[in-house]
Amino acid sequence: MAETRRPDRLDQPREPRRVRLPRFNPEAFGQWSEAIARYMGTAKFLVYMTVVILLWIGWNALAPANLRFDPYTFTFLTLMLSLQASYAAPLILLAQNRQADRDRLGLEHDRRRADAQKADTEYLAREIAALRIALGEVATRDFVRSELQRLSEEIAESQKRARKAKKKVPSEPYDELDTDGP
């Protein structure tokens, strides 16, 4: 029995027919574009590009006519340079966008770290203020030293007065009626 194809029904939507494009890893492509942009920004690239252009112009200006592939106006060279520039610009922009994304993440990280450090600093400032208030009620070393010095001066002063008072009182004779004395 032959398989019959079901006719399309008008009351049901068709399944979408999608064109399947090749998939690529955006991270790998971004790294590749950064590598190209990084290389294009070097003196080495400029020297190589200059040598290639000089060789191109030299060959097409000095070689025999039948070996020249780009006549005097160098149209093909202009096309190649335009093609190189048309690919270089988006690759450089892609690399710059990736760098901007990394910078943004770094700034967010720095901002979070700065906020944490600010909170820590404020906490420590409050703790130091609390310690200062508490130390205002606690005797310091200098205070204790001055109080001890003041007390020792008072004791020395009172001992002087006691000695002077002892010198002023004459020795009393023994009472004759008292037989218990010495």
C-alpha positions in Angstrom: 0.0 0.0 0.0 1.4 3.3 -1.0 1.6 6.0 1.6 -0.7 8.8 0.8 0.3 12.3 1.5 -2.0 14.2 3.8 -3.4 17.3 2.2 -2.6 20.6 3.9 -5.4 21.7 6.0 -6.4 25.3 6.0 -7.5 25.3 9.6 -4.0 24.4 10.9 -0.9 26.5 10.7 2.0 25.2 8.7 5.2 24.2 10.4 7.7 26.9 9.9 10.4 26.2 7.4 13.6 27.6 8.8 16.9 28.0 7.1 19.5 26.4 9.3 22.5 28.6 9.5 25.8 27.3 10.8 26.2 27.9 14.5 29.4 29.5 15.9 30.7 30.2 19.4 30.4 34.0 19.9 33.1 33.9 22.6 35.6 32.1 20.2 34.7 34.5 17.4 35.2 37.5 19.8 38.6 36.2 20.9 39.6 35.7 17.2 38.5 39.3 16.4 40.4 40.6 19.3 43.5 38.8 18.2 43.2 40.2 14.7 42.5 43.7 16.0 45.5 43.4 18.4 47.7 42.3 15.5 46.5 45.1 13.2 47.4 47.6 15.8 51.1 46.7 15.8 54.1 48.2 14.0 54.8 44.7 12.6 51.5 44.7 10.7 52.2 48.2 9.4 55.6 47.2 8.1 54.3 44.0 6.5 51.4 45.9 4.9 53.8 48.5 3.6 56.1 45.9 2.1 53.2 44.1 0.4 51.9 47.3 -1.1 55.4 48.4 -2.3 55.9 44.9 -3.8 52.5 45.0 -5.5 53.1 48.5 -6.9 56.7 47.6 -7.9 55.7 44.4 -9.6 52.9 46.0 -11.5 55.0 49.0 -12.5 58.3 47.3 -13.4 57.4 43.8 -14.5 57.0 43.0 -18.2 53.5 43.8 -19.5 52.4 40.2 -19.9 53.2 39.5 -16.2 51.4 42.4 -14.7 48.1 41.5 -13.0 47.1 45.0 -12.0 47.7 47.9 -14.4 48.8 51.4 -13.5 45.8 52.7 -11.7 46.1 49.7 -9.4 42.4 49.1 -9.2 42.8 45.6 -7.8 45.1 46.9 -5.1 42.5 49.5 -4.2 39.8 46.8 -4.1 42.0 44.6 -1.8 42.7 47.5 0.5 39.0 48.4 0.6 38.1 44.8 1.3 40.7 44.6 4.1 39.4 47.9 5.6 35.8 46.7 5.4 36.6 43.6 7.4 39.0 45.4 9.8 36.6 48.0 10.9 33.9 45.7 12.3 36.5 43.4 13.8 38.1 46.3 15.6 34.6 47.5 16.8 33.8 44.1 18.0 37.1 44.0 20.0 36.4 47.4 21.4 32.9 46.3 22.5 34.3 43.3 24.2 36.9 45.5 26.0 34.1 47.9 27.0 32.2 45.0 28.5 35.2 43.9 30.4 35.8 47.4 31.6 32.2 47.7 32.7 32.5 44.5 34.7 35.7 45.7 36.2 34.1 49.0 37.2 31.1 47.3 38.8 33.5 45.0 40.7 35.5 48.1 41.8 32.4 49.9 42.8 31.2 47.0 44.9 34.6 46.7 46.6 34.6 50.5 47.2 31.2 50.3 48.8 32.3 47.5 51.0 35.4 49.4 52.0 33.3 52.5 52.7 31.0 50.4 54.9 34.0 49.0 56.8 35.5 52.4 57.3 32.2 53.8 58.6 31.9 50.9 61.0 35.4 51.4 62.2 34.8 55.1 62.6 31.7 54.4 64.8 33.7 51.9 66.8 36.5 54.4 67.4 34.0 57.1 68.4 32.4 54.6 70.9 35.9 53.8 72.3 36.7 57.6 72.7 33.4 58.1 74.6 34.2 55.1 76.8 37.7 56.3 77.4 36.4 59.6 78.5 34.9 57.8 81.5 38.0 55.7 82.2 41.0 57.0 84.0 44.0 57.4 81.7 47.6 56.8 82.7 48.3 60.5 82.9 45.3 61.1 85.1 46.3 58.3 87.5 49.9 59.5 87.6 48.8 63.1 88.5 46.4 61.8 91.1 49.1 59.6 92.7 51.5 62.6 92.6 48.9 64.8 94.3 48.2 62.2 96.9 51.9 61.7 97.7 52.2 65.5 98.0 49.3 65.6 100.4 50.7 62.7 102.5 54.1 64.4 102.6 52.4 67.7 103.6 50.4 65.9 106.4 53.6 64.2 107.6 55.4 67.6 107.8 52.5 69.1 109.8 52.5 66.1 112.1 56.2 66.5 112.8 55.8 70.2 113.4 52.9 69.6 115.7 55.0 67.0 117.6 57.8 69.5 118.1 55.5 72.2 119.5 54.1 70.0 122.2 56.4 70.0 125.3 57.1 66.8 127.0 54.8 66.5 130.0 56.2 65.7 133.4 55.0 62.6 135.0 52.2 63.0 137.3 53.4 62.3 140.8 50.1 61.0 141.9 50.1 58.4 139.2 52.1 55.5 140.4 51.5 53.3 137.5 53.7 55.3 135.1 57.4 54.7 134.4 
